[in-house]
Amino acid sequence: MTHGELKLLAKHLGHDVKTHKEYYQLSSSTMELSKVALMLYAVEMVKSMSGREGR
């Protein structure tokens, strides 16, 4: 997210960028974990669609 987008989001939520970063922005480890979980879910979906599940 660009600084301009972050500024717009913070304004929409009724606070400034510093407040958003301090209290609302997810940590990088949380973001990484959610991305890995999404990738693993996608792999499982492909497996189940191809009929190879359980082999």
N, CA, C and O atoms as a DFTB+ gen file, in Angstrom:
220 C
 N C O
     1  1       0.849      -1.166       0.000
     2  2       0.000       0.000       0.000
     3  2       0.900       1.237       0.000
     4  3       1.839       1.333       0.791
     5  1       0.609       2.158      -0.877
     6  2       1.406       3.383      -0.938
     7  2       1.076       4.284       0.251
     8  3       0.072       4.093       0.937
     9  1       1.939       5.263       0.475
    10  2       1.698       6.190       1.586
    11  2       0.396       6.961       1.370
    12  3      -0.351       7.214       2.316
    13  1       0.134       7.331       0.115
    14  2      -1.104       8.048      -0.188
    15  2      -2.336       7.215       0.112
    16  3      -3.317       7.719       0.658
    17  1      -2.284       5.932      -0.246
    18  2      -3.405       5.027       0.033
    19  2      -3.583       4.841       1.533
    20  3      -4.705       4.817       2.040
    21  1      -2.462       4.710       2.236
    22  2      -2.508       4.558       3.690
    23  2      -3.104       5.802       4.344
    24  3      -3.900       5.703       5.278
    25  1      -2.713       6.964       3.848
    26  2      -3.239       8.227       4.375
    27  2      -4.747       8.321       4.147
    28  3      -5.487       8.750       5.032
    29  1      -5.198       7.919       2.963
    30  2      -6.627       7.938       2.645
    31  2      -7.401       6.965       3.538
    32  3      -8.475       7.301       4.038
    33  1      -6.859       5.766       3.736
    34  2      -7.507       4.781       4.601
    35  2      -7.611       5.290       6.033
    36  3      -8.665       5.194       6.661
    37  1      -6.509       5.831       6.543
    38  2      -6.516       6.352       7.912
    39  2      -7.545       7.469       8.061
    40  3      -8.264       7.524       9.059
    41  1      -7.616       8.355       7.075
    42  2      -8.596       9.450       7.123
    43  2     -10.014       8.890       7.120
    44  3     -10.878       9.370       7.853
    45  1     -10.248       7.878       6.297
    46  2     -11.571       7.256       6.233
    47  2     -11.960       6.641       7.580
    48  3     -13.121       6.699       7.985
    49  1     -10.983       6.055       8.264
    50  2     -11.246       5.426       9.558
    51  2     -11.293       6.432      10.707
    52  3     -11.634       6.075      11.835
    53  1     -10.951       7.683      10.423
    54  2     -11.063       8.724      11.435
    55  2      -9.843       8.902      12.311
    56  3      -9.962       9.385      13.437
    57  1      -8.677       8.525      11.826
    58  2      -7.454       8.758      12.590
    59  2      -6.302       9.046      11.645
    60  3      -6.472       9.022      10.426
    61  1      -5.126       9.318      12.204
    62  2      -3.990       9.634      11.342
    63  2      -3.155       8.391      11.043
    64  3      -3.402       7.318      11.594
    65  1      -2.168       8.548      10.168
    66  2      -1.343       7.430       9.713
    67  2      -0.578       6.804      10.880
    68  3      -0.447       5.582      10.949
    69  1      -0.073       7.630      11.793
    70  2       0.680       7.111      12.943
    71  2      -0.189       6.171      13.782
    72  3       0.260       5.096      14.179
    73  1      -1.416       6.574      14.045
    74  2      -2.341       5.739      14.818
    75  2      -2.617       4.434      14.085
    76  3      -2.639       3.363      14.693
    77  1      -2.828       4.529      12.772
    78  2      -3.102       3.326      11.981
    79  2      -1.929       2.354      12.065
    80  3      -2.126       1.163      12.303
    81  1      -0.722       2.851      11.874
    82  2       0.457       1.978      11.904
    83  2       0.668       1.363      13.283
    84  3       1.050       0.199      13.404
    85  1       0.415       2.153      14.315
    86  2       0.662       1.691      15.680
    87  2      -0.351       0.645      16.149
    88  3       0.019      -0.304      16.840
    89  1      -1.620       0.809      15.782
    90  2      -2.661      -0.052      16.340
    91  2      -3.341      -1.004      15.362
    92  3      -3.846      -2.047      15.775
    93  1      -3.363      -0.668      14.078
    94  2      -4.170      -1.450      13.150
    95  2      -3.378      -2.239      12.118
    96  3      -3.870      -3.254      11.624
    97  1      -2.183      -1.812      11.781
    98  2      -1.421      -2.485      10.738
    99  2      -0.917      -3.831      11.256
   100  3      -0.351      -3.916      12.346
   101  1      -1.134      -4.886      10.455
   102  2      -0.698      -6.218      10.855
   103  2       0.815      -6.319      10.813
   104  3       1.466      -5.668       9.995
   105  1       1.368      -7.126      11.687
   106  2       2.810      -7.336      11.662
   107  2       3.186      -8.140      10.425
   108  3       2.337      -8.809       9.837
   109  1       4.449      -8.078      10.028
   110  2       4.880      -8.788       8.824
   111  2       4.747     -10.298       9.008
   112  3       4.472     -11.007       8.041
   113  1       4.936     -10.803      10.224
   114  2       4.797     -12.245      10.446
   115  2       3.344     -12.686      10.271
   116  3       3.086     -13.777       9.763
   117  1       2.407     -11.858      10.682
   118  2       0.989     -12.172      10.495
   119  2       0.639     -12.181       9.018
   120  3      -0.085     -13.062       8.554
   121  1       1.146     -11.208       8.279
   122  2       0.903     -11.150       6.835
   123  2       1.511     -12.369       6.144
   124  3       0.876     -12.977       5.282
   125  1       2.740     -12.728       6.521
   126  2       3.411     -13.876       5.919
   127  2       2.632     -15.159       6.200
   128  3       2.446     -15.976       5.299
   129  1       2.184     -15.340       7.411
   130  2       1.426     -16.527       7.785
   131  2       0.131     -16.633       6.988
   132  3      -0.232     -17.717       6.532
   133  1      -0.560     -15.523       6.822
   134  2      -1.814     -15.564       6.071
   135  2      -1.576     -15.854       4.592
   136  3      -2.389     -16.535       3.967
   137  1      -0.491     -15.359       4.023
   138  2      -0.175     -15.634       2.617
   139  2       0.181     -17.102       2.416
   140  3      -0.252     -17.716       1.441
   141  1       0.967     -17.671       3.331
   142  2       1.334     -19.085       3.238
   143  2       0.090     -19.957       3.387
   144  3      -0.068     -20.937       2.659
   145  1      -0.783     -19.615       4.313
   146  2      -2.019     -20.384       4.501
   147  2      -2.875     -20.349       3.243
   148  3      -3.453     -21.367       2.863
   149  1      -2.961     -19.208       2.601
   150  2      -3.733     -19.084       1.365
   151  2      -3.124     -19.938       0.251
   152  3      -3.853     -20.574      -0.510
   153  1      -1.796     -19.955       0.153
   154  2      -1.136     -20.786      -0.863
   155  2      -1.372     -22.270      -0.604
   156  3      -1.640     -23.026      -1.538
   157  1      -1.274     -22.691       0.646
   158  2      -1.511     -24.093       0.978
   159  2      -2.956     -24.489       0.682
   160  3      -3.217     -25.592       0.203
   161  1      -3.875     -23.603       0.963
   162  2      -5.280     -23.856       0.655
   163  2      -5.475     -24.023      -0.849
   164  3      -6.209     -24.909      -1.286
   165  1      -4.827     -23.182      -1.635
   166  2      -4.931     -23.270      -3.097
   167  2      -4.381     -24.601      -3.599
   168  3      -4.964     -25.209      -4.496
   169  1      -3.273     -25.057      -3.034
   170  2      -2.696     -26.352      -3.422
   171  2      -3.677     -27.476      -3.117
   172  3      -3.871     -28.370      -3.940
   173  1      -4.290     -27.438      -1.952
   174  2      -5.260     -28.469      -1.583
   175  2      -6.479     -28.448      -2.503
   176  3      -7.013     -29.502      -2.848
   177  1      -6.914     -27.274      -2.896
   178  2      -8.053     -27.172      -3.813
   179  2      -7.713     -27.781      -5.169
   180  3      -8.537     -28.481      -5.757
   181  1      -6.515     -27.525      -5.665
   182  2      -6.089     -28.093      -6.950
   183  2      -6.020     -29.609      -6.843
   184  3      -6.451     -30.318      -7.753
   185  1      -5.481     -30.109      -5.738
   186  2      -5.406     -31.562      -5.531
   187  2      -6.795     -32.185      -5.549
   188  3      -7.011     -33.207      -6.200
   189  1      -7.730     -31.578      -4.843
   190  2      -9.071     -32.160      -4.767
   191  2      -9.791     -32.082      -6.110
   192  3     -10.588     -32.963      -6.432
   193  1      -9.528     -31.055      -6.888
   194  2     -10.157     -30.930      -8.202
   195  2      -9.587     -31.914      -9.214
   196  3     -10.281     -32.332     -10.141
   197  1      -8.327     -32.279      -9.034
   198  2      -7.698     -33.183      -9.995
   199  2      -7.953     -34.649      -9.654
   200  3      -7.565     -35.531     -10.420
   201  1      -8.592     -34.924      -8.530
   202  2      -8.919     -36.294      -8.154
   203  2      -7.761     -37.076      -7.574
   204  3      -7.830     -38.302      -7.485
   205  1      -6.712     -36.405      -7.184
   206  2      -5.536     -37.081      -6.626
   207  2      -5.518     -37.064      -5.106
   208  3      -4.547     -37.522      -4.503
   209  1      -6.526     -36.568      -4.496
   210  2      -6.547     -36.449      -3.046
   211  2      -6.445     -37.825      -2.397
   212  3      -7.150     -38.755      -2.790
   213  1      -5.567     -37.955      -1.405
   214  2      -5.417     -39.201      -0.672
   215  2      -4.432     -40.180      -1.272
   216  3      -4.292     -41.290      -0.757
   217  1      -3.753     -39.819      -2.326
   218  2      -2.774     -40.730      -2.930
   219  2      -1.409     -40.508      -2.389
   220  3      -0.466     -41.190      -2.790
